[in-house]
């Protein structure tokens, strides 16, 4: 096998949720550059179309399919529309997530807890269940869940979010066991602090940024492209013998003393 073929997605169809900005946008762009036909999806149709148009302008293949992952009917419509357009789904990246609460678990409301767990975990399960059977028919498929190092550590203020991300890691492990017989690989990526709008409050303040950078052995925070590279590895032939794993992409934060 030629080396470049390890990262070639030509002919593959990929759905990436939450792909109009940040990590999701970087992933969908990387997949398109690697030859995949990509489905750009987030809640706002105009934003989806904007990213899809940019990909097409650059020579890639993309369609825009808006979806609020909190609604099961919309997930079903997303999958059906992707199949109607391209007849198959080879790669699913569950990237969309929410965090409506910042504070200790002792004070979280039931509404906020349910929203976090339903959106960040249950929706990923529903979506995986919708795409896996068709993948199984071809004995090939890759599902990637974007988790977080928050799922590996305790936190005074992000406990509920971390709980959902830890659940995603177990979801990947279990789906990998259930679907491995059909050559479907299921993995998580656990990013550290990445410079995205989603995490802006954690890095935009100069003092907070300085403190965060000090805890990263590489001496910098992550960029969306750093996570896209890991996703490409897991989605392509390069990751053909990797399943049920959580790939930590955090600049060394979780292994640094005092982090």
N, C-alpha and C positions, 0 to 999 in steps of 0.2 A: 504493500500500500504506500503510495506517495505521501510524503509528510503533509502537504497541503490538503490532501483528501481527508485527513483526520478532522479538519474543521470546516468541511464543505457541507452546506445545507441545501445544495441545489435540488430542486424538486420537492423539498419538504414544505409542509404547511404548518405555520405556527400561530397560535393565539397567545397574546400577552395582555393580561389585564392590567389596568392602571398604567397604560403605556403612552400617555400624552405628555409626561414630564418625568424628570428625575431618573431613577433607576429603570423603570419600565420603558421609558422612551429610549434610553441608551441600549437596552436589550433588544427592543424591536428593530432599532436601526442596525445593530450589529448583526442580527439574524438576516436582515435584508441584504446587507453587504456580503454575507456568506452565501447568498443565493436562495434563501427561503422566501416563500410567499407568506406575507405576514398579515395578521389581523390586528389592527390597532383598535384598542378598546378602552374606554373610560366612560364616565357618566355623561359628558358633554359631547354631542355630535360634532359641533363645529371644531372643537379641539382635536377630536379624532381625525376628522377630515384634513385638518391642517397638517398633522404629522404624516398621514398617508400620502397626501399630495407631495410633500417634501421628499418622501422616500421614492415616489414614482419619478419625480423630477431628477433624482439622482440615478435613475436607471433601475430601481428596484420594483418589486411587485407588492402592492399593498391595497387593502380595503379598510374602510372605517366602519366599525360596528359598535355603536354605543351600547353600554350595559351598566346598570347598577347591580353589582354583584350581591347586594343584600336581598335581591328579589329572585327567587328560584325560577320564576317564569321568564325573567329576562336572561338568566343564564342559559335556559333551554333555547331561547330564541337566538342567542349568540352562537351556540353550537350549531343549531340548525342552519343558520344563515351562512356560517363558514363552510358547512358541508354542501350547501346549495351552490356556493360560489366555486369551490375547489374540489369537492368530492371526497375530501379526506382531512384529517387532522393528525399530524405526526408529532407535534410538540405543543405542550401546554405549559405556560408559565403563569402561575398564580402569584401575581405581584401586588395587586390592589389590597390596601389595608387601611384601617382607621385607628385613631387613638383620641377619642373625645374626652378623656379624663387624665389629668395630671395630679397625682396625689396619693396618699397612702390607701391601702386596701381597706383599712378600717372605716374609711369615709366614703367609699364608692357607692353610688346608687345602683339599684338593680337594673335600671334602664341603661346606664352607661356600661355596666358589666355585660349585659346581654348583647348590646350593640357590638362591643369589642369581640366577644367570643363568636357571635353569629357571623359577623363580617370576616373576621380574620381566620376562622377555623371552619365553621360549618359550610360556608360558601365554597371554600376550597374543596371540601369533601364532595359536595354536590357536583361541582364542575368536573372533578376527576372522575366521578361515577358516570358522568354523561359522555366523556370522551374515551375512557378506557375500553369499553366493549368494542368499538370500531378499531382501535389500535390492536386489540387482541386478535381480531380477525386476520390482520396482516402479520401478526407475531412481531410487532415492532412499535415502539413508542417511547417518548421521554416526557415525564412530568416533573416540573421544577417548582418548588414552593419557595418564595422569598421570605425567609424568616428574619431573625435578628440575633445578635449576641445577647440581646435582652432576655432571650430564652435560656441563656446559660448562666445568668447572674441574677442575684437579688437586687432590688432597687427600692429606695424609700418612696419614690414618686412615680415610677413606671411599672409597678408590680402587675397590674392587670394586663397591660400590653405585653409584658414579658411572659406572663402566664399563657397568653394566646400564642405567642411565638414558640414557646416550649411545646405546646400542643401540636403545632405545625410540624415540629421535628418528629414527634411520635406518629403523626398522621403519615408522614413520608415513609417512615419505617414500616408501618403496618400495610400501607398500600403496596410497598415494594414486595412484601411477603405475599400478599394476596394476588398480585398480578405478575410476579416474576416468571411464572410458568409460561406466560404469553410474551416473554421478552420485552416487557414494559418496565422501564427503569424510572424510579421515583426518588428524587433527592431534594434536599433543602440547601439553600445558600443562607448563611448567617452573616450579614454585613455588620461591620462596626459602624461608627458614626460617619455618614456620608453627607457630603455637601449638597443637600436637596432642599426643596421648599418644605417637605414633610418634616425635616429635622432642623429647620431654620432656627428655632428658638434655642437649640442646643449648641449652635456654632456661630451665630451671627454676632452675639455679644463678644467684644474683644477679650474680656477677662475669662469668660466661659470657654472661648475658643483656645486661648493660651493654656488654660488648665487641661482641656481635652487633648490638645496636641502633645502636651508633656507626658501623657499616659500611653502614647503610641510610639513604640520603638522605631518605626520608620520616620517619625518626626513630622507627620502630616496626617490630615484626615483623608477619608476616601473620596473618590470621585465616582459618579455614575458609571463611567467607562470601566472602572476597576471591577465592578460587579458584572457588567456585561460580558467581560472576558471569561469569568467563571461560568456564567450561564451558557455561553457558546461551547465551552469545554464539556459541560454536562449534556448538552443537547445533541452534540455531534458524535461521530464515531470515536472521537478521542475519549469519550466517557462511556464507551460501550460495555465496560465491565464494572461500572460503579453504580450501585443502587442502595437505597436505604440509608444514605449517608447525609451528614450535615457538613457542608464545606464552609468553614469559617474564613471569611475574607475581611479581616479587621486590622491590617497593619501591625499585628502583634499585640493588640490591646489586651486580649484575654490571657496571654501568657506572661505579661509584664508584671513584675512585682509591684505591689502598691496600686494596681489599676483598680 
